[in-house]
């Protein structure tokens, strides 16, 4: 079996190949190479550091937020709840809307970090 890393998108893929996917585990299955993450998404890393090196405490301190007053996301983000490929934004937004509903909140901020220093934010206001 060839274990070399695959590039995405692969230059060898043609429209004909996209129309006839092979299943990965069973002949009548639904999991194919096109419905799964590429092997490059399977990597992991672990950093052990003090709480003063972590992102959340640094941002909370810098902005002067009060964790006990509900100014910080008590439901957790992608690191805590999971990072489902392709739907993280929808999951984070629905978590925010649920929290606003439960607490009769007026405003909320949904944020996403993206690789290479990019990011997205959405401010939601109940009217």
Backbone as numpy.savetxt, mean C-alpha at the origin, in Angstrom:
# Nx Ny Nz CAx CAy CAz Cx Cy Cz
15.15 -24.58 -14.17 14.30 -23.40 -14.17 15.19 -22.16 -14.17
14.85 -21.21 -15.00 15.60 -19.95 -15.09 15.26 -19.08 -13.89
16.24 -18.72 -13.06 16.02 -17.93 -11.85 16.44 -16.47 -12.03
16.77 -16.07 -13.24 17.16 -14.68 -13.45 15.96 -13.77 -13.20
16.19 -12.57 -12.64 15.07 -11.66 -12.40 14.41 -11.25 -13.72
13.12 -11.13 -13.69 12.37 -10.73 -14.87 12.15 -9.23 -14.87
12.18 -8.64 -16.04 11.88 -7.23 -16.16 10.39 -7.05 -16.36
9.83 -5.99 -15.86 8.41 -5.70 -16.02 8.27 -4.32 -16.63
7.54 -4.14 -17.70 6.93 -5.20 -18.49 7.97 -5.95 -19.31
7.68 -7.20 -19.60 8.63 -8.03 -20.34 8.51 -7.76 -21.83
9.62 -7.54 -22.51 9.57 -7.26 -23.95 9.07 -8.44 -24.78
9.12 -9.65 -24.23 8.68 -10.83 -24.99 7.17 -11.02 -25.01
6.44 -10.25 -24.23 4.99 -10.40 -24.17 4.35 -9.76 -25.41
3.46 -10.51 -26.03 2.74 -10.03 -27.21 1.25 -10.03 -26.88
0.43 -9.33 -27.67 -1.03 -9.38 -27.42 -1.58 -10.80 -27.47
-1.01 -11.66 -28.31 -1.47 -13.04 -28.39 -1.19 -13.79 -27.09
0.00 -13.58 -26.51 0.34 -14.24 -25.25 -0.53 -13.72 -24.11
-0.89 -12.44 -24.13 -1.74 -11.89 -23.08 -3.13 -12.51 -23.10
-3.59 -12.90 -24.27 -4.93 -13.45 -24.41 -5.05 -14.90 -24.01
-3.95 -15.60 -23.80 -3.98 -17.02 -23.47 -3.09 -17.32 -22.26
-3.47 -16.85 -21.07 -2.61 -17.08 -19.91 -2.66 -18.53 -19.43
-1.52 -19.02 -18.96 -1.46 -20.34 -18.32 -1.66 -20.15 -16.83
-2.41 -21.05 -16.22 -2.60 -20.96 -14.77 -1.38 -21.53 -14.06
-1.16 -21.04 -12.84 0.06 -21.38 -12.12 -0.05 -22.67 -11.30
-1.18 -22.96 -10.70 -1.25 -24.06 -9.76 -2.18 -25.20 -10.19
-3.26 -24.88 -10.88 -4.22 -25.89 -11.34 -4.63 -25.58 -12.76
-4.95 -26.59 -13.53 -5.36 -26.39 -14.93 -6.61 -25.52 -15.02
-7.51 -25.65 -14.06 -8.74 -24.86 -14.07 -8.68 -23.67 -13.11
-7.47 -23.30 -12.69 -7.29 -22.21 -11.73 -7.41 -20.83 -12.35
-7.28 -19.80 -11.51 -7.39 -18.42 -11.98 -6.11 -17.62 -11.76
-5.14 -18.17 -11.03 -3.90 -17.45 -10.77 -2.96 -17.63 -11.96
-2.60 -16.50 -12.57 -1.68 -16.52 -13.71 -0.56 -15.53 -13.45
0.44 -15.52 -14.32 1.53 -14.56 -14.18 1.03 -13.12 -14.32
-0.08 -12.92 -15.01 -0.60 -11.56 -15.19 -1.54 -11.13 -14.07
-1.98 -12.06 -13.23 -2.84 -11.68 -12.10 -2.08 -11.71 -10.78
-0.77 -11.84 -10.85 0.07 -11.93 -9.65 1.17 -10.88 -9.70
1.72 -10.57 -8.53 2.84 -9.66 -8.46 4.07 -10.31 -9.09
4.91 -9.51 -9.73 6.14 -10.10 -10.27 7.06 -10.50 -9.11
8.02 -11.39 -9.37 8.92 -11.84 -8.30 9.65 -10.70 -7.60
9.83 -9.59 -8.25 10.53 -8.48 -7.63 9.78 -7.90 -6.45
8.46 -8.15 -6.37 7.66 -7.62 -5.27 7.72 -8.51 -4.03
8.49 -9.58 -4.07 8.53 -10.50 -2.95 9.66 -10.24 -1.97
10.43 -9.20 -2.17 11.56 -8.94 -1.30 11.10 -8.29 0.01
11.92 -8.42 1.04 11.61 -7.80 2.33 12.91 -7.37 2.99
12.77 -6.41 3.88 13.93 -5.94 4.64 13.45 -5.60 6.04
14.35 -5.62 6.99 14.03 -5.31 8.37 15.08 -4.35 8.90
14.61 -3.27 9.50 15.51 -2.30 10.11 15.19 -2.26 11.60
16.16 -2.48 12.43 15.98 -2.41 13.87 16.57 -1.09 14.33
15.73 -0.26 14.95 16.19 1.07 15.37 15.40 1.49 16.61
15.85 2.56 17.22 15.13 3.09 18.37 13.88 3.82 17.89
12.95 4.06 18.79 11.72 4.77 18.43 12.03 6.18 17.92
13.12 6.81 18.38 13.48 8.15 17.94 13.93 8.17 16.47
14.25 6.98 15.86 14.61 6.91 14.43 13.41 6.65 13.54
12.24 6.28 14.12 11.06 5.90 13.33 10.37 7.13 12.74
9.71 6.93 11.60 9.08 8.04 10.89 7.92 8.65 11.66
6.99 7.81 12.13 5.80 8.34 12.79 6.13 9.20 14.01
6.94 8.73 14.97 7.27 9.61 16.11 7.96 10.91 15.70
8.79 10.84 14.67 9.48 12.05 14.22 8.48 13.06 13.66
7.53 12.61 12.85 6.53 13.51 12.26 5.59 14.04 13.35
5.16 13.16 14.26 4.27 13.57 15.34 4.92 14.67 16.18
6.19 14.46 16.52 6.91 15.47 17.30 7.11 16.77 16.53
7.49 16.67 15.28 7.76 17.87 14.47 6.50 18.72 14.27
5.34 18.05 14.10 4.09 18.78 13.89 3.39 19.13 15.20
3.89 18.62 16.31 3.28 18.93 17.61 1.91 18.28 17.78
1.71 17.10 17.22 0.42 16.42 17.32 0.28 15.71 18.66
-0.95 15.53 19.09 -1.24 14.86 20.35 -1.88 13.51 20.04
-1.14 12.43 20.27 -1.66 11.10 19.97 -2.89 10.76 20.80
-2.98 11.27 22.02 -4.10 10.96 22.90 -5.37 11.71 22.52
-5.28 12.74 21.72 -6.44 13.54 21.34 -7.00 13.15 19.98
-6.54 12.04 19.41 -7.09 11.56 18.15 -6.57 12.29 16.92
-5.46 13.01 17.07 -4.91 13.72 15.92 -4.03 12.83 15.05
-3.79 11.61 15.49 -2.92 10.67 14.79 -3.74 9.43 14.45
-3.48 8.83 13.30 -4.24 7.67 12.80 -4.11 6.47 13.74
-5.15 6.25 14.54 -5.14 5.13 15.48 -5.46 3.81 14.78
-5.98 3.86 13.55 -6.32 2.65 12.82 -5.12 2.03 12.13
-4.06 2.78 11.96 -2.86 2.25 11.33 -2.88 2.43 9.82
-1.72 2.40 9.23 -1.61 2.55 7.79 -1.21 1.25 7.12
-0.59 1.36 5.94 -0.26 0.20 5.14 0.69 -0.76 5.84
1.60 -0.25 6.65 2.54 -1.13 7.33 1.81 -2.00 8.34
0.78 -1.47 8.99 0.04 -2.21 10.01 -1.04 -3.09 9.38
-1.82 -2.53 8.47 -2.98 -3.25 7.93 -2.69 -4.05 6.67
-1.57 -3.84 6.06 -1.23 -4.54 4.82 -1.19 -3.57 3.66
-0.51 -3.98 2.63 -0.31 -3.12 1.47 -0.74 -3.88 0.21
-2.06 -4.05 0.02 -2.51 -4.82 -1.13 -2.17 -4.11 -2.43
-1.41 -4.78 -3.27 -0.97 -4.15 -4.52 -2.16 -3.67 -5.35
-2.09 -2.46 -5.80 -3.12 -1.92 -6.69 -4.32 -1.32 -6.01
-4.50 -1.53 -4.70 -5.70 -0.96 -4.08 -5.40 -0.30 -2.74
-4.15 0.05 -2.50 -3.82 0.69 -1.22 -4.58 2.00 -1.03
-4.68 2.79 -2.08 -5.38 4.06 -1.97 -6.83 3.89 -1.57
-7.51 2.94 -2.21 -8.91 2.68 -1.89 -9.05 2.18 -0.45
-8.14 1.29 -0.01 -8.22 0.77 1.34 -8.00 1.86 2.38
-7.02 2.72 2.14 -6.73 3.80 3.08 -7.88 4.80 3.12
-8.45 5.14 1.96 -9.57 6.08 1.93 -10.79 5.50 2.64
-11.10 4.23 2.41 -12.26 3.63 3.09 -12.05 3.53 4.59
-10.84 3.27 5.03 -10.54 3.28 6.46 -10.79 4.66 7.05
-10.33 5.70 6.34 -10.56 7.08 6.78 -12.04 7.42 6.83
-12.79 7.07 5.80 -14.23 7.38 5.77 -14.96 6.66 6.90
-14.57 5.41 7.19 -15.18 4.67 8.30 -14.91 5.34 9.63
-13.69 5.81 9.80 -13.34 6.49 11.06 -14.11 7.80 11.21
-14.20 8.57 10.13 -14.97 9.82 10.18 -16.43 9.54 10.54
-16.98 8.48 9.98 -18.37 8.11 10.26 -18.53 7.70 11.73
-17.65 6.85 12.23 -17.74 6.36 13.62 -17.61 7.49 14.64
-16.74 8.45 14.33 -16.47 9.51 15.29 -17.16 10.82 14.94
-18.03 10.78 13.95 -18.72 11.99 13.49 -17.71 13.10 13.19
-16.59 12.70 12.57 -15.53 13.65 12.24 -15.91 14.54 11.07
-15.24 15.67 10.98 -15.52 16.63 9.91 -14.49 16.55 8.80
-13.21 16.42 9.15 -12.14 16.40 8.15 -11.19 15.24 8.43
-10.60 14.73 7.34 -9.59 13.69 7.47 -8.61 13.78 6.32
-7.42 13.26 6.55 -6.36 13.30 5.55 -5.88 11.88 5.28
-5.98 11.46 4.01 -5.46 10.15 3.59 -4.17 10.40 2.84
-3.12 9.70 3.21 -1.82 9.91 2.57 -1.22 8.58 2.13
-0.44 8.63 1.08 0.27 7.46 0.56 1.69 7.85 0.24
2.62 7.03 0.64 3.98 7.25 0.17 4.16 6.36 -1.06
4.96 6.83 -1.98 5.23 6.10 -3.21 6.75 6.03 -3.31
7.26 5.03 -3.97 8.69 4.86 -4.08 9.40 6.09 -4.64
10.66 6.21 -4.34 11.56 7.25 -4.84 11.11 8.64 -4.39
10.60 8.77 -3.16 10.30 10.07 -2.59 9.01 10.72 -3.06
8.17 10.00 -3.75 6.90 10.57 -4.20 5.84 10.35 -3.13
4.72 11.02 -3.27 3.63 10.84 -2.33 2.34 11.45 -2.84
1.23 11.04 -2.23 -0.09 11.52 -2.61 -0.87 11.80 -1.32
-1.67 12.84 -1.32 -2.51 13.14 -0.16 -3.89 13.56 -0.64
-4.91 13.21 0.14 -6.30 13.57 -0.18 -6.96 14.05 1.10
-7.45 15.27 1.09 -8.18 15.82 2.22 -9.67 15.61 1.98
-10.35 15.01 2.96 -11.77 14.72 2.86 -12.49 15.59 3.87
-13.59 16.22 3.45 -14.39 17.04 4.37 -15.86 16.66 4.23
-16.48 16.41 5.39 -17.91 16.08 5.40 -18.70 17.37 5.26
-19.67 17.37 4.36 -20.50 18.57 4.15 -21.93 18.27 4.49
